[in-house]
Amino acid sequence: MVKGSKVAKQSCPLVSTVNVISRKWFLLTLNVIGNGRGVGFNELLKAIDGIRPKALSDVLKQTESMGLVKRVVVGNSPPGLVTP
């Protein structure tokens, strides 16, 4: 492969990792949920100053699809998130 080619950039795992963690709310969200206990959606909204519900929902969907968090439904209460 030619250095700097689009194919080389697309196949590099580091590039895709940096693209994910460089998103605006990603690291802040992981910081709040990274302590290993269940965290509810509204608790995250309160803890991350300035984030909108849609942005938080998008970040949570991304982290869940990556296997970084798992959505858990506990009884009748709203679902929470836990780290795997």
DSSP file (Angstrom, degrees, kcal/mol; ACC not computed):
  #  RESIDUE AA STRUCTURE BP1 BP2  ACC     N-H-->O    O-->H-N    N-H-->O    O-->H-N    TCO  KAPPA ALPHA  PHI   PSI    X-CA   Y-CA   Z-CA
    1    1 A M              0   0    0      0, 0.0     2,-0.4     0, 0.0     3,-0.0   0.000 360.0 360.0 360.0 150.0    0.0    0.0    0.0
    2    2 A V    >   -     0   0    0      1,-0.1     3,-2.1     2,-0.0     6,-0.3  -0.668 360.0-104.3 -83.2 133.6    1.0    3.5   -0.6
    3    3 A K  T 3  S+     0   0    0     -2,-0.4    -1,-0.1     1,-0.3     6,-0.0  -0.344 105.1  13.7 -59.2 131.2    1.7    5.5    2.5
    4    4 A G  T 3  S+     0   0    0      1,-0.3    -1,-0.3    -2,-0.1    -2,-0.0   0.492  91.4 145.0  83.1   3.6   -1.1    8.0    3.2
    5    5 A S    <>  -     0   0    0     -3,-2.1     4,-2.1     1,-0.1    -1,-0.3  -0.327  62.5-115.3 -72.7 159.3   -3.5    6.3    0.7
    6    6 A K  H  > S+     0   0    0      1,-0.2     4,-2.4     2,-0.2     5,-0.2   0.866 116.6  54.8 -61.6 -36.2   -7.2    6.2    1.5
    7    7 A V  H  > S+     0   0    0      1,-0.2     4,-1.7     2,-0.2    -1,-0.2   0.919 108.1  48.3 -64.2 -43.2   -7.0    2.4    1.7
    8    8 A A  H  > S+     0   0    0     -6,-0.3     4,-0.7     1,-0.2    -2,-0.2   0.904 113.1  47.9 -64.4 -41.1   -4.3    2.5    4.3
    9    9 A K  H >< S+     0   0    0     -4,-2.1     3,-0.5     1,-0.2    -2,-0.2   0.892 111.8  49.5 -67.5 -39.2   -6.2    5.1    6.4
   10   10 A Q  H 3< S+     0   0    0     -4,-2.4    -1,-0.2     1,-0.2    -2,-0.2   0.822 112.1  47.5 -70.6 -30.7   -9.4    3.1    6.3
   11   11 A S  H 3< S+     0   0    0     -4,-1.7    -1,-0.2    -5,-0.2    -2,-0.2   0.549  87.1 102.0 -89.3  -6.3   -7.8   -0.2    7.3
   12   12 A C    <X  -     0   0    0     -4,-0.7     4,-1.4    -3,-0.5     3,-0.4  -0.672  60.4-155.0 -81.4 120.1   -5.8    1.3   10.2
   13   13 A P  H  > S+     0   0    0      0, 0.0     4,-2.1     0, 0.0     5,-0.2   0.814  92.4  60.9 -64.6 -28.8   -7.5    0.5   13.5
   14   14 A L  H  > S+     0   0    0      2,-0.2     4,-2.6     1,-0.2     5,-0.2   0.898 101.5  52.5 -64.8 -39.7   -5.9    3.5   15.2
   15   15 A V  H  > S+     0   0    0     -3,-0.4     4,-2.2     1,-0.2    -1,-0.2   0.930 111.1  45.8 -62.5 -45.9   -7.6    5.9   12.8
   16   16 A S  H  X S+     0   0    0     -4,-1.4     4,-1.6     2,-0.2    -1,-0.2   0.876 112.8  51.2 -66.7 -35.8  -11.1    4.4   13.5
   17   17 A T  H  X S+     0   0    0     -4,-2.1     4,-2.5     2,-0.2     5,-0.2   0.928 111.0  47.2 -65.3 -45.6  -10.4    4.5   17.2
   18   18 A V  H  X S+     0   0    0     -4,-2.6     4,-1.6     1,-0.2    -2,-0.2   0.885 109.1  55.3 -64.3 -38.4   -9.3    8.1   17.2
   19   19 A N  H  < S+     0   0    0     -4,-2.2    -1,-0.2    -5,-0.2     4,-0.2   0.884 111.7  44.3 -60.8 -38.4  -12.4    9.0   15.1
   20   20 A V  H >< S+     0   0    0     -4,-1.6     3,-1.3     1,-0.2    -2,-0.2   0.954 116.1  42.8 -72.7 -50.6  -14.7    7.5   17.7
   21   21 A I  H 3< S+     0   0    0     -4,-2.5     6,-0.4     1,-0.3    -1,-0.2   0.668 105.0  65.4 -75.5 -13.9  -13.1    8.9   20.8
   22   22 A S  T 3< S+     0   0    0     -4,-1.6    -1,-0.3    -5,-0.2    -2,-0.2   0.524  73.7 116.0 -85.5  -3.2  -12.6   12.4   19.3
   23   23 A R  S X> S-     0   0    0     -3,-1.3     4,-0.6    -4,-0.2     3,-0.6  -0.343  80.7-107.9 -63.6 150.3  -16.4   12.9   19.1
   24   24 A K  T 34 S+     0   0    0      1,-0.2     4,-0.3     2,-0.1    -1,-0.1   0.842 108.2  22.3 -52.9 -49.5  -17.6   15.8   21.3
   25   25 A W  T 3> S+     0   0    0      1,-0.1     4,-2.4     2,-0.1    -1,-0.2   0.483  96.9  94.5-101.5  -3.7  -19.4   13.9   24.1
   26   26 A F  H <> S+     0   0    0     -3,-0.6     4,-2.4     1,-0.2     5,-0.2   0.938  89.5  38.6 -60.0 -55.5  -17.8   10.5   23.9
   27   27 A L  H  X S+     0   0    0     -4,-0.6     4,-2.2    -6,-0.4    -1,-0.2   0.876 115.4  53.1 -67.6 -37.1  -15.1   10.8   26.5
   28   28 A L  H  > S+     0   0    0     -4,-0.3     4,-1.6     2,-0.2    -1,-0.2   0.913 111.1  47.3 -62.7 -41.0  -17.2   12.8   28.9
   29   29 A T  H  X S+     0   0    0     -4,-2.4     4,-2.3     1,-0.2     5,-0.2   0.932 111.7  49.3 -66.1 -45.5  -19.9   10.2   28.7
   30   30 A L  H  X S+     0   0    0     -4,-2.4     4,-1.3     1,-0.2    -1,-0.2   0.855 106.9  57.5 -62.2 -34.1  -17.4    7.3   29.3
   31   31 A N  H  < S+     0   0    0     -4,-2.2    -1,-0.2    -5,-0.2    -2,-0.2   0.909 109.3  44.1 -62.4 -41.6  -16.0    9.2   32.2
   32   32 A V  H >< S+     0   0    0     -4,-1.6     3,-0.5     1,-0.2    -2,-0.2   0.910 122.1  36.6 -71.1 -42.0  -19.3    9.4   34.0
   33   33 A I  H >< S+     0   0    0     -4,-2.3     3,-1.1     1,-0.2    50,-0.2   0.511  95.1  89.4 -89.5  -2.2  -20.3    5.7   33.3
   34   34 A G  T 3<  +     0   0    0     -4,-1.3    -1,-0.2     1,-0.2    -2,-0.1   0.481  62.9  82.6 -75.7  -1.8  -16.8    4.4   33.7
   35   35 A N  T <  S-     0   0    0     -3,-0.5    -1,-0.2     2,-0.1    -2,-0.1   0.519 101.4-117.7 -83.8  -2.4  -17.0    3.8   37.4
   36   36 A G  S <  S+     0   0    0     -3,-1.1     2,-0.2     1,-0.3    -2,-0.1   0.404  76.1 110.1  90.3  -4.0  -18.7    0.4   36.9
   37   37 A R  S    S-     0   0    0      1,-0.1    -1,-0.3    45,-0.1    -2,-0.1  -0.687  79.2 -85.4-102.3 161.7  -22.0    1.0   38.6
   38   38 A G        -     0   0    0     -2,-0.2     2,-0.4    44,-0.1    44,-0.2  -0.384  44.2-168.6 -65.4 137.7  -25.4    1.4   36.8
   39   39 A V  E     -A   81   0A   0     42,-1.7    42,-1.9    -2,-0.1     2,-0.1  -0.997  11.5-138.7-131.4 129.9  -26.2    4.9   35.6
   40   40 A G  E  >  -A   80   0A   0     -2,-0.4     4,-2.1    40,-0.2    40,-0.2  -0.446  24.8-112.0 -85.2 162.0  -29.6    6.0   34.3
   41   41 A F  H  > S+     0   0    0     38,-0.6     4,-2.3     1,-0.2     5,-0.1   0.916 117.4  47.6 -58.0 -48.3  -30.1    8.3   31.3
   42   42 A N  H  > S+     0   0    0      1,-0.2     4,-2.0     2,-0.2    -1,-0.2   0.848 108.8  55.0 -65.8 -33.4  -31.4   11.2   33.4
   43   43 A E  H  > S+     0   0    0      2,-0.2     4,-1.9     1,-0.2    -1,-0.2   0.896 108.8  48.6 -64.6 -39.7  -28.4   10.9   35.7
   44   44 A L  H  X S+     0   0    0     -4,-2.1     4,-2.0     2,-0.2    -2,-0.2   0.913 108.2  54.1 -65.0 -42.6  -26.1   11.1   32.7
   45   45 A L  H  < S+     0   0    0     -4,-2.3     6,-0.3     1,-0.2    -2,-0.2   0.896 112.1  44.4 -58.0 -40.6  -28.0   14.2   31.5
   46   46 A K  H  < S+     0   0    0     -4,-2.0    -1,-0.2     1,-0.2    -2,-0.2   0.850 113.9  49.7 -71.9 -34.3  -27.5   15.9   34.8
   47   47 A A  H  < S+     0   0    0     -4,-1.9     2,-0.9     1,-0.2    -2,-0.2   0.762 102.9  62.5 -78.6 -25.9  -23.8   14.9   35.1
   48   48 A I  S >< S-     0   0    0     -4,-2.0     3,-1.5    -5,-0.1    -1,-0.2  -0.839  85.6-140.4-107.0  99.2  -22.7   16.0   31.6
   49   49 A D  T 3  S+     0   0    0     -2,-0.9     3,-0.1     1,-0.2    -3,-0.1  -0.361  78.7   7.6 -64.4 125.0  -23.2   19.8   31.5
   50   50 A G  T 3  S+     0   0    0      1,-0.3    -1,-0.2    -5,-0.2     2,-0.2   0.308  88.0 133.9  93.5  -8.9  -24.6   21.0   28.2
   51   51 A I    <   -     0   0    0     -3,-1.5    -1,-0.3    -6,-0.3    -3,-0.1  -0.544  48.4-137.1 -77.8 140.7  -25.3   17.7   26.5
   52   52 A R     >  -     0   0    0     -2,-0.2     4,-2.5    -3,-0.1     5,-0.2  -0.654  21.6-114.1 -92.5 152.6  -28.7   17.4   24.7
   53   53 A P  H  > S+     0   0    0      0, 0.0     4,-2.6     0, 0.0     5,-0.2   0.869 116.3  52.2 -54.8 -39.7  -30.8   14.2   25.1
   54   54 A K  H  > S+     0   0    0      2,-0.2     4,-2.3     1,-0.2     5,-0.2   0.918 110.4  47.7 -64.4 -43.5  -30.4   13.4   21.4
   55   55 A A  H  > S+     0   0    0      2,-0.2     4,-2.3     1,-0.2    -1,-0.2   0.911 113.3  48.3 -64.3 -42.2  -26.6   13.7   21.6
   56   56 A L  H  X S+     0   0    0     -4,-2.5     4,-2.6     2,-0.2    -2,-0.2   0.920 110.5  51.3 -63.9 -43.6  -26.5   11.5   24.7
   57   57 A S  H  X S+     0   0    0     -4,-2.6     4,-2.2    -5,-0.2    -2,-0.2   0.908 110.4  49.4 -59.2 -42.9  -28.7    8.9   23.1
   58   58 A D  H  X S+     0   0    0     -4,-2.3     4,-2.1     2,-0.2    -1,-0.2   0.918 111.6  48.1 -63.2 -44.3  -26.5    8.8   20.0
   59   59 A V  H  X S+     0   0    0     -4,-2.3     4,-2.7     1,-0.2     5,-0.2   0.914 111.5  50.3 -63.3 -42.4  -23.3    8.4   22.1
   60   60 A L  H  X S+     0   0    0     -4,-2.6     4,-2.2     1,-0.2    -1,-0.2   0.884 109.1  51.2 -65.6 -38.1  -24.9    5.6   24.2
   61   61 A K  H  X S+     0   0    0     -4,-2.2     4,-2.3    -5,-0.2    -1,-0.2   0.909 111.7  48.4 -63.1 -41.2  -26.0    3.8   21.1
   62   62 A Q  H  X S+     0   0    0     -4,-2.1     4,-1.5     2,-0.2    -2,-0.2   0.929 112.6  46.7 -64.8 -46.1  -22.4    4.0   19.7
   63   63 A T  H  <>S+     0   0    0     -4,-2.7     5,-2.4     1,-0.2     6,-1.0   0.865 113.0  50.0 -67.0 -34.1  -20.9    2.8   23.0
   64   64 A E  H ><5S+     0   0    0     -4,-2.2     3,-1.0    -5,-0.2    -1,-0.2   0.913 109.6  50.3 -68.8 -41.7  -23.4   -0.1   23.2
   65   65 A S  H 3<5S+     0   0    0     -4,-2.3    -1,-0.2     1,-0.3    -2,-0.2   0.783 109.9  52.0 -67.0 -25.3  -22.7   -1.2   19.6
   66   66 A M  T 3<5S-     0   0    0     -4,-1.5    -1,-0.3    -5,-0.2    -2,-0.2   0.548 116.0-116.5 -85.1  -8.6  -19.0   -1.1   20.4
   67   67 A G  T < 5S+     0   0    0     -3,-1.0    -3,-0.2    -4,-0.4    -2,-0.1   0.637  82.9 119.1  83.2  14.6  -19.5   -3.3   23.5
   68   68 A L  S   <S+     0   0    0     -5,-2.4     2,-0.3    -6,-0.2    -4,-0.2   0.794  79.7  19.4 -83.3 -29.1  -18.3   -0.7   25.9
   69   69 A V        -     0   0    0     -6,-1.0     2,-0.4    14,-0.2    -2,-0.2  -0.921  68.7-145.8-134.1 162.4  -21.6   -0.5   27.8
   70   70 A K  E     -B   82   0A   0     12,-2.7    12,-2.1    -2,-0.3     2,-0.4  -0.998  16.4-130.8-132.2 131.7  -24.5   -2.7   28.1
   71   71 A R  E     -B   81   0A   0     -2,-0.4     2,-0.4    10,-0.2    10,-0.2  -0.680  29.0-171.9 -81.5 130.0  -28.1   -1.6   28.5
   72   72 A V  E     -B   80   0A   0      8,-2.7     8,-2.4    -2,-0.4     2,-0.6  -0.987  17.4-148.9-128.5 130.4  -29.8   -3.4   31.4
   73   73 A V        -     0   0    0     -2,-0.4     2,-0.6     6,-0.2     3,-0.1  -0.883  16.2-167.9 -98.1 123.5  -33.5   -3.3   32.4
   74   74 A V    >   -     0   0    0     -2,-0.6     3,-1.2     3,-0.3    -2,-0.0  -0.933  48.8 -62.3-117.3 109.6  -33.9   -3.7   36.1
   75   75 A G  T 3  S-     0   0    0     -2,-0.6    -1,-0.0     1,-0.2     0, 0.0  -0.218 103.4 -31.9  56.1-138.6  -37.5   -4.4   37.4
   76   76 A N  T 3  S+     0   0    0     -3,-0.1    -1,-0.2     2,-0.0    -3,-0.0   0.477 112.1 102.3 -92.6  -5.0  -40.0   -1.6   36.6
   77   77 A S  S <  S-     0   0    0     -3,-1.2    -3,-0.3     1,-0.1     3,-0.1  -0.317  88.1 -82.3 -75.7 163.2  -37.4    1.2   36.9
   78   78 A P        -     0   0    0      0, 0.0    -4,-0.2     0, 0.0    -1,-0.1  -0.277  58.7 -91.0 -61.2 151.9  -36.0    2.8   33.8
   79   79 A P        -     0   0    0      0, 0.0   -38,-0.6     0, 0.0     2,-0.2  -0.280  44.2-161.2 -64.8 150.2  -33.1    1.0   32.2
   80   80 A G  E     -AB  40  72A   0     -8,-2.4    -8,-2.7   -40,-0.2     2,-0.4  -0.696  14.5-115.5-121.5 177.1  -29.6    1.8   33.2
   81   81 A L  E     -AB  39  71A   0    -42,-1.9   -42,-1.7    -2,-0.2     2,-0.3  -0.929  26.8-180.0-117.5 141.4  -26.2    1.3   31.7
   82   82 A V  E     - B   0  70A   0    -12,-2.1   -12,-2.7    -2,-0.4   -44,-0.1  -0.975  32.5-110.8-133.9 151.5  -23.4   -0.8   33.1
   83   83 A T              0   0    0     -2,-0.3   -14,-0.2   -14,-0.2   -15,-0.1  -0.592 360.0 360.0 -77.6 145.0  -19.9   -1.5   31.8
   84   84 A P              0   0    0      0, 0.0    -1,-0.1     0, 0.0   -15,-0.1   0.513 360.0 360.0 -67.3 360.0  -19.4   -5.1   30.6
